[in-house]
Amino acid sequence: MTEQNTTPTTDTNTQVTASPLRCLTGSIISGVMGYGSYSLMIAIATTFAQKPVHSDNQLVIKITSAVRTLVVGIVALGSGVFAIVAIGLLALGIQLLFQSFTKEKRLMTND
């Protein structure tokens, strides 16, 4: 006996259009996350600088330096990505705002 899937499958392909308010909200959220990850990067780098490696083994010193650089670099990359996304969303919101104003002017002149 085979049981059929009783849950109906729905394909709802609704496409959300970009609006200046959505772009501004996303830009603010991304900016806050970028600032938070930047603050985290500064805290990590300060902590690493305050706690030097106490070893005479050159291999340990090199591996520690590489790992510390990698950790700070990854967090810096994350904060940079969030900052670029925030700037891009803000620019898109401004562009959409200007397009809506020019579209209204074109509609008024065509009447």
WOZIVEN-V404052 format. One record per residue. N is the residue number from 1. OMEGA is omega as a letter, one per 20 degrees, with the letter a starting at -180 (* if undefined). Layout:
n | omega
N | OMEGA
N | OMEGA
This chain:
n | omega
1 | r
2 | r
3 | r
4 | r
5 | a
6 | r
7 | a
8 | r
9 | r
10 | r
11 | r
12 | r
13 | r
14 | a
15 | a
16 | a
17 | r
18 | r
19 | r
20 | a
21 | r
22 | r
23 | r
24 | r
25 | r
26 | r
27 | r
28 | r
29 | r
30 | r
31 | r
32 | r
33 | r
34 | r
35 | r
36 | r
37 | r
38 | r
39 | r
40 | r
41 | r
42 | r
43 | r
44 | a
45 | r
46 | r
47 | r
48 | a
49 | a
50 | a
51 | a
52 | a
53 | r
54 | r
55 | r
56 | a
57 | a
58 | r
59 | r
60 | a
61 | a
62 | r
63 | r
64 | r
65 | r
66 | a
67 | r
68 | r
69 | r
70 | a
71 | a
72 | r
73 | r
74 | r
75 | r
76 | r
77 | r
78 | a
79 | r
80 | r
81 | r
82 | r
83 | r
84 | r
85 | r
86 | r
87 | r
88 | r
89 | r
90 | r
91 | r
92 | r
93 | r
94 | r
95 | r
96 | r
97 | r
98 | r
99 | r
100 | r
101 | a
102 | r
103 | r
104 | r
105 | r
106 | r
107 | r
108 | a
109 | r
110 | a
111 | *
